[in-house]
Amino acid sequence: MIDTVRVDRLGKSGYQRDGKSLTPRIDAFLDQAVWFKRTYAQANNTPRSMPSFMTSRYPSLVKVDQVHAKYPRVDDANVMLFEQLQAAGLTTLGVASHFYFRPERNFTQGFTEFDNDGALDIGPSNKDVAAPRIVPRAVAKLAELGKSKQRFAMFVHLFEPHSSFVEHEGFPPVTETGTKAHAHRYDYELAFVDGWVGQLLDGLAAAGLDQDTVVVLMSDHGEAFGEHNFGGQSMFHGTNLYDEQLRVPFAFRVPGAAPRVVDGVTQLIDLAPTIAELAGAKADPSWLGRSLVPAIQGGALPPKPAFAELLAYPGWEQDLKMAVSADGAWKLINVLSQRRMELYDLAGDPGEQRDRFADASAADAKAQMQQLLLDWVEVTLAK
């Protein structure tokens, strides 16, 4: 898992800087994988998104100690993916180096071992360059696993390219200013971490594990660079539910599965049921996502909508809910804290620049999307 990767910044999405892709190793991986190209995170920040996809539940349904908190503690009552993998007999391992994985967050339920060595406090963590110490530890563990032949599940978290953005040696200097400078630094952070993803994949191969190991590449949320202005703040994740903050990479390289691109709408809460089925573990009844294994095996992906939430937290007292239609054509955002809604034609306006909520010509879509969101709130979120 690479933190804060918006899918439209990948070379495979057509993005370039300085005349080339910033992500050649990720691009090559996607060529070998089943890439679910239209995947939505269920939240736009780490402390809401990661518990959501590990429990296969929407953020407001994840049991935590305090709902109104920046970093809620995940309650033991949740059934998390790695608990199910551990129960199925897999050795469960985590390798990271970040504030969020400290014991007080209780995110690491179900891990036999979780190596979070070198984790800093939240402020320094946001400026940390952690991949150079994380990846060698993960590669060393993979070498051990290659020799032992034991079944395992490993979670590796790479923090770059989360802000605050750090400039790295070997990349051109940032010459732009303002928002463009932030985007420029982000791009080079993404290029930097791409190299470490490559080293991790090379380590898997060197351990002799690449031919019989499922590899998932994903992110927890995206990033914003002034595409929208919301509440006077326009340039950071955690502030709204537009696609630049929610659409993320989500790809599975599965031995024996033919690589392909799947365009249907998927959600990060589909991770746990999919991994569980691939590993022969049980999907817990509390999980709300669906297994994508039939699509990975080449079958059709039945259309299903996607949903996301922004739960108010100290410093950002906004409450939003979002729905994307099953065909991916329309999106409705309910800004509950401001008592208004926004409607976007994603097919004709993928950048979400024209709000169609008051447009008479979009009345049918508006009615359908309002009903979709209402049903989700009254049925699913009421569980």
C-alpha positions in Angstrom: 0.0 0.0 0.0 1.4 3.4 -1.1 -0.2 6.3 0.8 -1.9 9.1 -1.1 -1.7 8.0 -4.7 -4.3 9.5 -7.1 -4.7 7.1 -9.9 -4.6 9.8 -12.6 -0.9 10.5 -11.8 0.2 7.1 -13.0 1.9 6.6 -16.3 -0.6 3.9 -17.2 -3.3 6.6 -16.8 -1.6 8.7 -19.4 0.2 11.1 -17.1 3.7 12.4 -17.8 6.1 15.0 -16.5 9.3 16.0 -18.3 8.1 13.9 -21.2 7.9 10.6 -19.4 6.0 8.5 -16.9 6.9 9.0 -13.3 5.9 5.4 -12.4 7.6 2.9 -14.7 7.8 0.1 -12.1 4.1 0.5 -11.1 3.2 0.7 -14.8 5.0 -2.5 -15.5 3.2 -4.2 -12.5 -0.2 -3.0 -13.9 0.7 -4.7 -17.2 1.0 -8.0 -15.3 -2.1 -7.5 -13.1 -5.9 -7.3 -13.1 -6.3 -3.5 -12.7 -9.6 -2.2 -11.4 -9.3 1.2 -13.0 -12.4 2.8 -11.4 -11.9 2.2 -7.7 -13.1 4.5 -5.1 -11.7 4.8 -1.6 -14.4 5.1 1.1 -12.7 8.0 2.8 -10.3 10.7 1.8 -7.8 10.4 4.7 -5.7 7.6 6.2 -7.4 7.2 9.7 -10.8 6.7 8.1 -9.8 4.9 4.9 -7.5 2.2 6.3 -9.8 0.9 9.0 -12.6 0.9 6.4 -10.8 -1.3 3.8 -9.4 -3.6 6.5 -12.8 -4.2 8.0 -14.7 -4.0 4.7 -17.1 -1.5 6.2 -17.9 2.2 5.5 -16.1 4.6 7.8 -19.1 5.5 10.0 -19.7 1.8 10.6 -16.2 1.0 11.8 -16.3 0.7 15.6 -14.0 3.3 17.2 -13.4 4.9 20.6 -14.3 8.4 19.4 -16.1 9.2 16.2 -15.2 12.9 16.3 -11.4 12.5 16.4 -8.5 12.9 13.9 -7.1 9.5 14.8 -9.8 7.2 16.3 -8.7 4.0 18.0 -10.0 0.9 16.1 -12.1 -1.2 18.5 -11.4 -4.9 19.0 -15.0 -5.6 18.1 -14.2 -5.1 14.4 -13.3 -8.1 12.4 -10.3 -7.2 10.3 -8.8 -8.9 7.2 -5.6 -10.0 8.8 -7.5 -11.6 11.7 -9.3 -13.8 9.2 -6.0 -14.6 7.3 -4.4 -15.5 10.6 -7.3 -17.8 11.5 -6.9 -19.5 8.2 -3.3 -20.5 9.2 -1.3 -17.8 7.4 1.7 -16.1 9.1 0.6 -12.5 9.1 3.3 -9.8 8.8 3.3 -6.0 8.7 6.2 -3.7 7.7 5.9 0.0 8.1 7.4 3.0 9.9 4.7 5.5 10.8 2.8 7.1 13.6 -0.5 5.6 12.6 0.6 2.0 13.3 1.5 2.6 16.9 -0.3 0.3 19.4 -2.7 3.1 20.6 -4.4 3.1 17.2 -5.1 -0.7 17.4 -5.0 -1.0 13.7 -2.7 -4.0 13.7 -5.2 -6.6 14.9 -4.5 -10.0 13.4 -0.8 -9.6 12.7 1.6 -12.2 14.0 4.4 -9.6 13.7 4.2 -5.9 12.9 7.5 -4.2 12.4 7.0 -0.4 12.8 10.5 0.3 13.8 11.6 4.0 13.5 8.1 5.4 13.6 8.1 9.1 14.5 5.5 11.4 16.0 2.8 12.7 13.6 4.6 16.0 12.7 8.0 14.4 11.9 6.3 11.4 10.3 4.7 13.7 7.7 8.2 14.8 6.6 9.9 11.5 7.0 11.6 9.6 4.2 10.8 6.1 5.4 10.9 3.8 2.3 14.7 3.4 2.4 14.4 1.7 5.8 11.1 -0.1 5.2 11.8 -1.9 1.9 15.0 -3.5 3.0 13.3 -4.9 6.1 10.5 -6.3 3.9 12.9 -7.8 1.4 14.8 -9.5 4.2 11.7 -11.0 5.6 10.7 -12.2 2.1 14.0 -13.9 1.8 13.3 -15.8 5.0 9.8 -16.7 3.9 11.2 -18.0 0.6 13.4 -20.5 2.5 10.7 -21.5 5.0 8.0 -22.1 2.4 5.3 -21.1 5.0 2.1 -19.5 3.8 2.1 -15.8 4.6 0.3 -12.5 4.2 2.4 -9.3 4.3 1.2 -5.7 4.5 3.8 -3.2 3.5 3.0 0.5 3.9 5.1 3.1 2.0 4.3 6.6 3.2 5.6 8.7 0.3 4.0 10.6 -1.5 2.0 11.9 1.5 2.7 15.6 2.4 4.6 17.3 3.6 6.4 16.8 0.3 10.2 16.2 0.5 12.6 16.9 -2.4 14.9 13.9 -3.2 18.4 13.8 -4.6 18.5 12.8 -8.2 15.4 14.6 -9.3 15.2 18.0 -11.0 14.6 21.1 -8.8 11.1 22.3 -8.4 10.8 25.6 -10.3 7.1 26.3 -10.1 5.3 28.3 -7.4 2.1 28.0 -5.4 -0.2 25.1 -6.0 1.8 24.0 -9.1 4.9 23.7 -7.0 3.0 21.4 -4.6 1.9 19.2 -7.5 5.4 19.2 -8.9 6.9 18.0 -5.5 4.1 15.4 -5.3 5.0 14.1 -8.7 8.7 13.6 -7.7 7.6 11.9 -4.4 5.6 9.5 -6.5 8.6 8.9 -8.8 10.8 8.3 -5.7 8.5 5.7 -4.2 8.0 4.0 -7.6 11.7 3.0 -7.4 11.2 1.5 -3.9 8.1 -0.4 -5.2 10.4 -1.8 -7.8 12.9 -2.9 -5.2 10.2 -4.6 -3.2 9.0 -6.5 -6.3 12.6 -7.5 -7.1 13.0 -8.8 -3.6 9.9 -11.0 -4.0 11.4 -12.4 -7.2 14.8 -12.9 -5.6 13.2 -14.9 -2.8 11.6 -17.2 -5.4 8.1 -16.2 -4.4 6.9 -14.1 -7.4 5.4 -17.1 -9.3 3.1 -18.3 -6.5 2.3 -15.1 -4.5 -0.6 -12.8 -5.0 0.5 -9.2 -5.0 -1.9 -6.3 -4.5 -1.0 -2.7 -5.2 -3.3 0.0 -3.8 -3.5 3.3 -2.0 -5.8 4.6 0.7 -6.8 7.9 -0.9 -5.7 10.5 -3.4 -4.6 14.1 -3.2 -5.9 17.6 -4.4 -4.1 20.4 -6.1 -6.6 23.2 -6.4 -9.0 21.5 -8.7 -11.8 22.5 -6.4 -12.4 25.1 -3.7 -14.4 23.9 -0.7 -14.9 25.9 2.5 -12.1 28.1 1.6 -9.6 25.2 1.4 -8.7 23.7 -1.9 -5.4 21.9 -1.8 -5.2 18.9 0.4 -6.8 15.5 1.0 -9.3 15.1 3.8 -11.3 18.2 2.7 -13.9 17.0 0.2 -15.1 14.0 -1.9 -14.2 14.8 -5.4 -12.5 12.2 -7.5 -8.9 13.5 -7.1 -9.2 12.6 -3.5 -11.0 9.3 -3.9 -9.9 7.4 -7.0 -6.9 5.2 -6.3 -4.8 2.4 -7.8 -6.2 -1.1 -7.1 -4.6 -4.0 -8.8 -4.1 -7.7 -8.2 -1.3 -9.8 -9.7 -2.6 -13.4 -9.3 -0.7 -16.4 -10.5 -2.6 -17.9 -13.5 -4.9 -14.9 -13.9 -4.5 -13.1 -17.3 -3.7 -9.4 -17.0 -6.4 -7.0 -18.0 -8.1 -3.7 -17.2 -11.5 -3.8 -15.6 -13.5 -0.5 -16.0 -16.4 -1.2 -13.7 -16.9 0.6 -10.5 -15.3 -1.0 -7.4 -14.5 0.1 -3.9 -11.6 -0.4 -1.5 -13.9 -2.3 0.9 -13.8 -5.1 -1.8 -10.2 -5.8 -0.7 -10.9 -8.0 2.3 -13.4 -10.3 0.7 -11.2 -10.7 -2.4 -8.0 -11.5 -0.5 -9.9 -13.8 1.8 -11.3 -15.8 -1.1 -7.9 -15.9 -2.8 -6.2 -17.2 0.4 -8.9 -19.7 1.4 -10.0 -17.7 4.4 -13.5 -16.9 5.6 -15.2 -13.6 4.8 -16.8 -12.3 8.0 -20.5 -11.7 7.9 -19.9 -8.1 9.0 -18.0 -7.3 5.8 -19.9 -5.2 3.2 -17.6 -5.4 0.2 -17.7 -8.0 -2.5 -15.1 -10.5 -3.7 -13.6 -9.5 -7.0 -12.2 -13.0 -7.7 -14.7 -13.8 -10.4 -13.6 -10.7 -12.3 -9.9 -11.5 -11.6 -10.6 -14.9 -13.2 -11.9 -13.3 -16.3 -15.6 -13.1 -15.6 -17.9 -10.1 -15.9 -18.1 -7.6 -13.1 -21.7 -7.0 -12.2 -22.4 -3.2 -11.9 -22.5 -1.9 -8.4 -22.4 1.7 -7.1 -19.7 3.2 -4.8 -20.0 5.3 -1.7 -17.8 7.4 0.5 -17.9 9.5 3.6 -16.1 12.5 5.1 -16.7 12.4 8.8 -16.1 15.7 10.7 -13.0 15.9 12.7 -11.3 18.6 14.8 -10.1 21.3 12.5 -12.4 20.4 9.7 -16.1 20.3 10.8 -17.6 19.1 7.6 -19.8 16.1 7.1 -20.3 14.7 3.5 -21.6 11.6 1.9 -21.1 10.6 -1.7 -22.6 8.1 -4.2 -21.4 7.1 -7.7 -23.9 5.3 -9.9 -23.3 1.6 -10.8 -22.3 2.5 -14.3 -19.9 5.2 -13.1 -21.8 7.9 -15.1 -23.1 10.1 -12.2 -22.0 11.3 -8.9 -23.9 12.9 -6.0 -22.3 14.7 -3.1 -24.4 15.5 -0.1 -22.7 18.3 2.0 -24.8 17.7 5.1 -22.9 20.3 7.1 -23.9 22.9 4.6 -27.3 21.5 3.7 -26.7 21.3 0.0 -26.0 18.8 -2.7 -23.8 18.7 -5.9 -24.4 16.5 -8.9 -21.8 15.7 -11.6 -22.0 14.0 -15.0 -18.8 12.0 -14.7 -19.1 10.7 -18.2 -19.2 14.2 -19.8 -17.4 16.1 -17.0 -14.8 13.8 -15.4 -13.1 16.8 -13.7 -16.4 17.6 -11.8 -16.3 21.2 -12.8 -20.0 21.7 -13.6 -22.5 21.1 -10.8 -25.7 19.8 -12.5 -27.9 19.7 -9.3 -30.1 22.6 -10.4 -30.0 21.7 -14.1 -33.5 20.8 -15.3 -32.0 18.6 -18.0 -30.4 16.4 -15.3 -33.6 16.0 -13.3 -33.9 12.2 -13.9 -30.3 11.6 -12.9 -30.7 13.8 -9.9 -33.8 11.9 -8.7 -32.1 8.5 -9.2 -28.9 9.5 -7.4 -30.8 11.0 -4.5 -32.7 7.8 -4.1 -29.5 5.7 -4.4 -27.8 7.8 -1.6 -30.9 7.7 0.6 -31.2 4.0 0.3 -27.6 3.5 1.2 -27.9 5.8 4.3 -31.2 4.3 5.5 -30.4 0.6 4.8 -26.7 0.0 4.8 -25.5 2.7 7.3 -28.4 1.9 9.6 -27.0 -1.6 10.2 
